[in-house]
Amino acid sequence: RATQLRIAATQLIAGSFLVGPLTQFMNKRAEVSCLILTGSVDEMIESVALGGVDLAIGQFGTLSNGSGLHLEPLIEDYLTVVGRADHPLRRANGPSVEALSNAHWIVPRSHTRLRWEIENALKYIGVSSIDITYETQSTAVMMDIVRASDCVAMVPRFAVSPMIEEGQIAELLPDRAVLHRPIGLLCHADKRKSAIVNAFC
């Protein structure tokens, strides 16, 4: 009998993935209204834990099912390096480690989960240091700058896949999964039994 569905997601997931499935769901349930909140992964976990939202969609890492929270995998994802569509580093085999080290980068702000993941992923592919030109807490701003400059960025592949498929940006590390980071649904264990949450899931 619930009349509202409250969902949290990162800004890019909300814009590139959530709109379609949510529109289909809402078209079948005229009596239901929906509240969509965007925020960081840590903010989403807190919102679910405190009951501020019914469920969240995002990359929750190694968060385990516990403390009344329920996490179920939704989509496999990984980090990739992107640049503008005609970026000079776009090559069949991908740029060299030296080229990536010398490129101008835009990255998330320090002390965020995504920044930590990116730094580890870069080390994994042999890039020990980068030239950071911009820092921002918004992945959407990162993509705006990437499209308009020679800057490169490492981002979750799924969140930017529509931009890659539409030719707005190019994947500079083709067919190379750097760091697996599955996207999942997070909710309270008792909320998963809710008819409206279960129907949307």
Sequence and secondary structure as in RCSB ss.txt:
>XXXX:A:sequence
RATQLRIAATQLIAGSFLVGPLTQFMNKRAEVSCLILTGSVDEMIESVALGGVDLAIGQFGTLSNGSGLHLEPLI
EDYLTVVGRADHPLRRANGPSVEALSNAHWIVPRSHTRLRWEIENALKYIGVSSIDITYETQSTAVMMDIVRASD
CVAMVPRFAVSPMIEEGQIAELLPDRAVLHRPIGLLCHADKRKSAIVNAFC
>XXXX:A:secstr
   EEEEEE HHHIIIIIHHHHHHHHHT TT EEEEEE  HHHHHHHHHTTSSSEEEE  TT  S TTEEEEEEE
  BEEEEEETT TT  TT   HHHHHHSEEEEE TTSHHHHHHHHHHHHTT    EEEEEES HHHHHHHHHHSS
 BEEEEHHHHHHHHHTTSEEESSTT   SB  EEEEEETTGGGSHHHHHH 
